[in-house]
Amino acid sequence: MNILFEALGWVGSVEILLAYGLNSFQKIKSDSAAFQILNLTGGIFLIINSIYHEAYPFTFINAIWVLIALPALIKIICRKK
């Protein structure tokens, strides 16, 4: 089971860094669904990993990350309808 939590942590880290890098190099915009999905899923995966490791400050910061990404993604989806 440990390998699953470690894999989720690594995938989450890569997703958040990928979103940041792609946005920094203007490959995706911060108001795109792709950017917000990478941040949302990355944050969720990191929350799972940090709870497993009992790293609660890390859990907190990623919960805030998710709470920012989720409404932003909803706004993007609603705007496209």
Secondary structure as UniProt FT lines:
FT   HELIX           2..24
FT   TURN            25..26
FT   TURN            30..31
FT   HELIX           33..52
FT   TURN            53..54
FT   HELIX           56..79
//
